[in-house]
Amino acid sequence: MDVKIEDSWKNSLRDVFQAKFFNDLVSFVKLEYQTQQVFPPGKEIFNAFWHCPLSAVKVVILGQDPYHGLGQAHGLSFSVKPGVPFPPSLLNIFKEIKNDLGLDMPPNGDLTRWADQGVFLLNATLTVRANQAGSHQNKGWEIFTDEVIKVINTQREHVVFMLWGAYAQKKAELIDPKKHLILKAPHPSPLSAHRGFLGCGHFSKANEYLIQTNQEPIKW
């Protein structure tokens, strides 16, 4: 399967793209785009990979599903394009950045500026039907994105993994804590943010670790 994806990822995931599960996944996703309203737009499915090549990954923020509302998802976890109102989880992320670093709310929720600095904004599932959360789960995306995490774990050093919520925290078993920094907190959703996401200090902790390991900190 010839997948249109940035070259460093393409080379590292070559065997995954040839696997039967991935070909089955591609067939499913193509049919969904032909017969349903699906987000993000097809050309943006691998946005996180284009903006953050493997060699540039410093921080991984793992989401679960893309946003399923019109005009929200654009291939970066938690991010929305300029002009789109902040979803509740993203609003809480910005609240925590203000608490942690004293930075004011940004003018928009487009996190491309993070991705271009080495923040890999990965959803476990890269597509979703309109207004149907979880509709593309258990179709193969999770197998693919687990392989992506394994590649980062083995081929990179001193990456910060921000694992928010129980689902993301299960991925810690794929990560070597001797090589990387694993930060865990409740999910930033309004249902759980007050249980420890707000006040977690992950953004300052990430930058402290990056500086300690001779990397440029992120401009959050």
C-alpha positions as CSV (number, residue, x, y, z in Angstrom):
1,M,0.0,0.0,0.0
2,D,1.5,3.3,-1.1
3,V,0.4,5.8,1.6
4,K,0.9,9.5,1.1
5,I,2.8,10.4,4.3
6,E,6.0,12.2,5.2
7,D,9.1,10.2,4.1
8,S,10.7,9.5,7.6
9,W,7.4,8.1,8.8
10,K,6.9,6.2,5.5
11,N,10.3,4.5,5.8
12,S,9.8,3.6,9.4
13,L,6.3,2.3,9.0
14,R,6.9,0.5,5.7
15,D,6.1,-3.0,7.1
16,V,3.0,-1.7,8.8
17,F,1.7,-0.3,5.5
18,Q,2.1,-3.7,3.9
19,A,0.3,-5.6,6.6
20,K,-3.1,-7.1,6.0
21,F,-4.8,-5.2,8.8
22,F,-3.7,-1.9,7.2
23,N,-5.0,-2.8,3.8
24,D,-8.4,-3.8,5.3
25,L,-8.4,-0.5,7.2
26,V,-7.8,1.5,4.0
27,S,-10.6,-0.3,2.3
28,F,-13.0,0.5,5.2
29,V,-11.9,4.1,5.3
30,K,-12.2,4.6,1.6
31,L,-15.8,3.2,1.6
32,E,-16.7,5.4,4.6
33,Y,-15.5,8.6,2.8
34,Q,-17.5,7.6,-0.3
35,T,-20.8,6.8,1.5
36,Q,-20.7,8.9,4.8
37,Q,-19.7,12.3,6.0
38,V,-16.3,11.6,7.6
39,F,-13.8,13.9,9.4
40,P,-11.2,15.1,9.0
41,P,-11.1,15.9,5.3
42,G,-9.2,13.0,3.5
43,K,-6.1,15.1,2.7
44,E,-5.7,16.0,6.4
45,I,-5.8,12.5,7.9
46,F,-2.0,12.4,8.3
47,N,-1.6,16.1,9.2
48,A,0.3,15.3,12.4
49,F,2.9,13.3,10.5
50,W,3.4,16.0,7.8
51,H,4.0,18.7,10.4
52,C,6.1,16.6,12.7
53,P,8.6,14.3,11.0
54,L,9.9,11.4,13.1
55,S,13.3,13.0,13.5
56,A,11.6,16.1,15.0
57,V,9.4,14.5,17.6
58,K,10.0,16.0,21.1
59,V,6.6,15.7,22.7
60,V,3.7,13.3,22.1
61,I,0.1,14.3,23.1
62,L,-2.2,11.4,22.6
63,G,-5.9,11.9,21.9
64,Q,-8.6,9.2,21.2
65,D,-10.9,10.3,18.4
66,P,-10.9,13.2,16.0
67,Y,-13.6,15.8,16.8
68,H,-16.8,14.7,15.0
69,G,-18.4,18.2,14.5
70,L,-18.4,20.0,11.2
71,G,-15.2,22.0,10.5
72,Q,-13.4,20.9,13.7
73,A,-11.0,18.0,13.1
74,H,-8.0,18.7,10.9
75,G,-5.6,15.8,11.7
76,L,-4.0,17.1,14.9
77,S,-5.3,15.8,18.3
78,F,-7.2,18.5,20.3
79,S,-6.6,21.1,17.6
80,V,-9.2,23.1,15.6
81,K,-8.6,25.6,12.8
82,P,-8.7,29.4,13.3
83,G,-12.3,30.7,13.6
84,V,-13.6,27.5,15.2
85,P,-14.7,27.9,18.8
86,F,-12.5,26.1,21.4
87,P,-13.9,22.7,22.3
88,P,-14.2,22.2,26.1
89,S,-11.1,19.9,26.4
90,L,-9.0,22.4,24.4
91,L,-10.2,25.3,26.5
92,N,-9.1,23.4,29.6
93,I,-5.7,22.8,28.0
94,F,-5.3,26.5,27.5
95,K,-6.5,27.2,31.1
96,E,-3.8,24.8,32.4
97,I,-1.1,26.5,30.3
98,K,-2.1,29.8,31.8
99,N,-2.0,28.3,35.3
100,D,1.3,26.6,34.7
101,L,3.2,29.2,32.6
102,G,1.2,32.4,32.9
103,L,0.5,32.5,29.1
104,D,-2.7,34.2,28.0
105,M,-5.3,32.4,25.9
106,P,-4.2,32.2,22.3
107,P,-6.3,33.9,19.6
108,N,-7.3,30.5,18.1
109,G,-7.2,26.8,18.8
110,D,-4.9,25.8,15.9
111,L,-2.1,23.8,17.4
112,T,-0.1,23.6,14.1
113,R,2.3,26.0,15.8
114,W,3.0,23.2,18.4
115,A,3.3,20.5,15.7
116,D,5.9,22.6,13.8
117,Q,8.0,22.7,16.9
118,G,8.1,18.9,17.4
119,V,4.8,18.3,19.3
120,F,3.3,15.1,17.7
121,L,-0.5,15.5,18.1
122,L,-1.6,11.9,17.6
123,N,-5.2,10.5,17.9
124,A,-5.5,6.8,18.4
125,T,-8.1,6.7,15.7
126,L,-7.5,9.0,12.8
127,T,-11.0,9.2,11.3
128,V,-14.6,9.4,12.5
129,R,-18.1,9.7,11.1
130,A,-19.9,13.0,11.5
131,N,-21.6,13.3,14.9
132,Q,-20.8,9.7,15.8
133,A,-18.0,9.6,18.4
134,G,-16.1,6.3,18.3
135,S,-17.6,5.2,15.0
136,H,-14.2,4.2,13.5
137,Q,-12.8,2.6,16.6
138,N,-11.7,-1.1,16.4
139,K,-11.3,-1.0,12.6
140,G,-7.5,-1.1,12.7
141,W,-6.5,2.5,13.4
142,E,-5.5,1.6,17.0
143,I,-3.1,-1.1,15.8
144,F,-1.5,1.4,13.4
145,T,-1.1,4.1,16.0
146,D,0.3,1.7,18.5
147,E,2.9,0.8,15.9
148,V,3.6,4.6,15.5
149,I,4.2,4.9,19.3
150,K,6.5,1.9,19.2
151,V,8.6,3.5,16.4
152,I,8.9,6.7,18.4
153,N,9.9,4.7,21.5
154,T,12.7,2.8,19.7
155,Q,14.0,5.3,17.2
156,R,13.9,8.5,19.3
157,E,15.3,9.4,22.7
158,H,14.2,11.8,25.4
159,V,10.6,12.3,24.2
160,V,7.9,13.6,26.6
161,F,4.8,11.5,26.4
162,M,1.7,13.4,27.8
163,L,-0.9,10.7,28.6
164,W,-4.2,12.2,29.7
165,G,-7.0,10.0,30.8
166,A,-7.2,6.2,31.3
167,Y,-7.2,5.4,27.6
168,A,-4.0,7.2,26.8
169,Q,-2.3,6.0,30.0
170,K,-2.7,2.4,28.8
171,K,-0.2,3.3,26.1
172,A,2.5,3.6,28.7
173,E,3.2,-0.1,28.3
174,L,4.6,0.7,24.8
175,I,7.1,3.3,26.2
176,D,10.5,2.8,27.8
177,P,10.5,5.0,30.9
178,K,14.3,4.9,31.0
179,K,14.6,6.5,27.6
180,H,11.6,8.9,27.8
181,L,9.6,11.0,30.2
182,I,6.0,9.8,30.8
183,L,3.6,12.3,32.3
184,K,0.1,11.2,33.4
185,A,-3.0,13.2,34.3
186,P,-6.8,12.9,34.1
187,H,-8.3,13.9,30.7
188,P,-8.8,17.6,30.1
189,S,-12.5,17.0,29.4
190,P,-14.9,19.0,31.7
191,L,-16.0,15.6,33.2
192,S,-12.5,14.9,34.6
193,A,-10.2,18.0,34.3
194,H,-10.9,19.1,37.9
195,R,-9.7,15.7,39.2
196,G,-6.0,16.6,38.5
197,F,-5.6,17.8,34.9
198,L,-5.9,21.4,36.0
199,G,-2.8,21.9,38.1
200,C,-0.8,19.0,36.6
201,G,2.0,21.3,35.4
202,H,2.8,19.1,32.4
203,F,3.8,22.0,30.1
204,S,6.5,23.3,32.4
205,K,7.6,19.8,33.3
206,A,8.0,19.0,29.6
207,N,10.1,22.1,29.0
208,E,12.3,21.4,32.0
209,Y,13.0,17.9,30.7
210,L,13.7,19.1,27.2
211,I,16.2,21.7,28.5
212,Q,17.8,19.0,30.7
213,T,18.3,16.8,27.6
214,N,19.7,19.6,25.5
215,Q,16.6,20.2,23.4
216,E,14.8,23.5,22.6
217,P,11.8,24.0,24.9
218,I,8.3,24.3,23.3
219,K,6.7,27.8,22.9
220,W,3.3,26.8,24.3
